[in-house]
Amino acid sequence: MYQACVLIQYVSIILTLVWLVYLLQQWPSRPQSFMLFLGLAVLVNSVGYLFEITATTVEVALMSTKLSYMGKVYIPPLAFCFVLYYCKIKVSKSFVAVLTGVHTAVLVLVMTCEYHDLFYTGIDFARDGLFPHLVHFHGPVYVGYTALVICYALAMLGICAWKYRKSTPEEQK
């Protein structure tokens, strides 16, 4: 089972690279730019997670988690901005800057998690289960960040449903 998890990570990395090459061959519009950066964030997240599931020490696993978060924290706002643009909802540069700032602040907390209890209240390394892995004990910012990600998902679902209901039958084809 462990080898299957590692294989899935390699496949996801390869598919993400193919996606990125395809996007780079297109003329980058504003929504495509969000998609390109989304692809890069997914790639960084996937590589970091691959390193994390193959780590054998707590130090390497923690460094891999931090690498993963360098992409992971930007996936929700990039997907959200893409949906807004795709649904023709105006997005100001200042709105994008605020989202970027919030997620960059979360990234800083992840990168410095050994020095405070805001994101993780504790980190342990387990050698049991399918593969050795980090065990995180979630701090208040982690819980808030998770709630924010759920809000993004619900907002994207709501915006897409609203746009679909508002569209004409010809647009729905």
PyMOL commands that set and color helices and strands:
alter all, ss='L'
color gray80, all
select helices_A, chain A and resi 2-25+30-54+58-72+75-86+93-111+113-115+140-166
alter helices_A, ss='H'
color red, helices_A
select strands_A, chain A and resi 120-126+133-138
alter strands_A, ss='S'
color yellow, strands_A
deselect
rebuild
show_as cartoon
